[in-house]
Amino acid sequence: MNTSTLLKLLVAHPKHHLQFILPDGGRIPIHAHITEVGRIDKTFLDCGATVRKISNLSLQAWVAEDTDHRLPAGKLAEIIDRAAPIIGNEDLDVELEYEDELISQFPVESGTIAETTIVFILGSKHTDCLAKEICLPPSLQPASDSCCSGSGCC
């Protein structure tokens, strides 16, 4: 999910509560506080010596003892709007940071309406080699559409 899709959903249902479903089907308690809204920029060199940059909108969820607390969608939309000078104009992918034994970051994949709640489905992040054509032995490289794919003739 990107920033514009998230905001449309929040603004369209300002009084709805927020529920986040973890990749394993578990739920972040509905009384979680969104304690940070920010832009995360990561510039890095991959193992093939290519400089890459990724950016996302990061929401941090924190669970406190305040079980009566509920953050309505409209309030989160206001917070994101106030963070606009930090976030910028790009339509960033949205991630949720949450701690349950370990701090983890989950891409927000989708959001649906269930009565008075917006239910957000969280995905998983995985590591990957971004230079497989350089790093992997030929037998493990992804298939190519070229005429000499796998033959070694090139």
Secondary structure, DSSP 4 states (H G I P E B T S, - for coil): -BHHHHHHHHHHSTT-EEEEE-TTS-EE-TT-EEEEEEEEEEEEE-TTS-EEEEEEEEEEEE--S-TT----HHHHHHHHHHTHHHH-SS-PEEEEEEESSSEEEEEEEEEEEETTEEEEEE-------S-HHHHS-GGGSPP-SSTTTTT---
